[in-house]
Amino acid sequence: MRKIVPISLMLLLFLSLSSLARAQEKSASTVDHADRAGAHKHYSLPATPDTVQWGWFDVNEKPKLTVNSGDTVSVETWYHALNQIKPTPEDHTLNGPPMDDIARLRKQNDGGGPHSITGPIYVNGAEPGDTLEIRILKIIPKEYAQNFNLPGKDFPTGLLPKEFLDGFVRYYKLDLAKNQTEFKPGIMLDLKPFPGILAVGVDPNEPKEKAGPPIKDDKGRTSTLRPWKNGSNMDLNELQAGSTIYFPVFQKGGLIWIGDAHCRQGNGEVNLEALECAYQEIEIEPIVRKDLKTEWPWAENESVWIFTGFDEDLTEAMKIAVRNTIDFLSSQKTVPMDRYEAYALASMAADCRVTQVVDIRKGVHCEIPKSIFVNRKPAVHAAPAKKQ
C-alpha cells in the first residue's frame, strides 16, 4: 500500500524549496554586484604645490595619479594663480587681492594662463587614437568666488577693453546650502558649477597661434589660455554634474587636467571671467573607449548632445561646430540620414551658442535635443564620424 503524502505537506515543501532557490539567487546576485563594484576603485587627488601647475600644460609632468578605466577620482582645485586670488581665511569683508596685485600676477606668468590646474591623471590603457569618455559625477565648490576684468588700458582682454580702461574685481561669498550668491542687494545668482578647464594631453599637431602670445614656451609647455581639440580652456557651461564629455586621446595615458573652476557663467563670458571659484571636490569617471573615434570634443547630458568648435575667427568656430553636428547626425544609427538631411536638421533643430569670446580662440557649441529622436534608446551613445 503506497503512503499518501498530504497535500499540505507537499505545498509546504514546494514553498520551502522555492524560497531557498530565491535566496540562493539573491545571494549570488549580491556577490556578483559586489564583485563588479569592487573591480573599480575610488581615488582622491588633493590640490598641493606638487599636484597643481600654473597656466601651462606639460606632457612631461609626472602623473600625480594612475587609475584604470572606470575608476572614479575626486579632484580638488585651487583658485587662480596658485591659490593667490581669493579672500584670505581671516578676512570676513571679502576684500581679496586688489586689482594692482591681480595685474601683477598676470604679468608674472606672461603667456601662460591665470589658471591653476590639478593633474595630470594617467589612465591605464588610453592610447593615441582612442576616445576618453569622462563622466562628471559631482561638483562641490569652496566657499568663495570672484570676477574681474583687467584694465583695458594695459591688457587687450575681455570683449570691450577700450570701453573699460580700468580694472574691476569683486569677491563673493557662496551660500552652498542654498546654492546661490548675492551679486549685490536685490540680485541673487543660482550656482551652476562646471570646470572651465577639463583637458587631456595636448595635441602634438595643434596649429600655430594666429593671435595672442605663443602657444608654447621655450620649455615646450602649452599655455592654458586657448581651447583646442584636447579641451583646455573651453569654458563650456554645460559641463555640469551629470554631463559626459568625449575627448580624442593624443598622449599615452590620456593625461587629464582639471582647473579654472567656474560656479556660474553666461555664454560669451564677455568681461573675461565667469563667477570664478575653486572646488572642494569634482568627481569624475574616466572610461577608455576603443570603440569610438572622434576628432573634436563633444559632450552630452540628459537632454542634449553638444558639439564644439574653436577658432580665432568666430564664424570659423561656428562652421567647425556645425560640421561636427552634421557628422554626428549623419553617422548615428537611431534614425539613419545622409549629410544633406543632417544639414537640414541642424538648421531646424540645433541651438548653436557662443561659448566664449575671450580666450583668443573663440568657441561655439551646438546642441541637438535628444527628445526629437522619439525611438532613441537612452543608453546608446553614438560618436561623430572621424574624418579621413
Secondary structure as UniProt FT lines:
FT   HELIX           7..38
FT   STRAND          42..45
FT   TURN            49..51
FT   STRAND          52..54
FT   STRAND          56..57
FT   TURN            59..60
FT   STRAND          65..67
FT   TURN            69..70
FT   STRAND          72..75
FT   HELIX           80..83
FT   TURN            89..90
FT   HELIX           99..108
FT   TURN            109..111
FT   STRAND          116..123
FT   TURN            124..125
FT   TURN            128..129
FT   STRAND          131..141
FT   STRAND          144..149
FT   TURN            152..154
FT   HELIX           161..163
FT   STRAND          168..175
FT   TURN            176..179
FT   STRAND          180..184
FT   TURN            185..186
FT   STRAND          187..190
FT   STRAND          194..199
FT   TURN            204..205
FT   TURN            218..219
FT   STRAND          222..223
FT   STRAND          227..228
FT   TURN            229..230
FT   STRAND          231..233
FT   TURN            237..238
FT   TURN            241..242
FT   STRAND          244..248
FT   TURN            252..253
FT   STRAND          254..264
FT   TURN            270..271
FT   STRAND          275..276
FT   STRAND          279..289
FT   STRAND          298..300
FT   STRAND          304..311
FT   HELIX           314..331
FT   HELIX           339..349
FT   STRAND          351..356
FT   STRAND          362..369
FT   HELIX           370..372
FT   TURN            374..375
FT   TURN            378..379
//
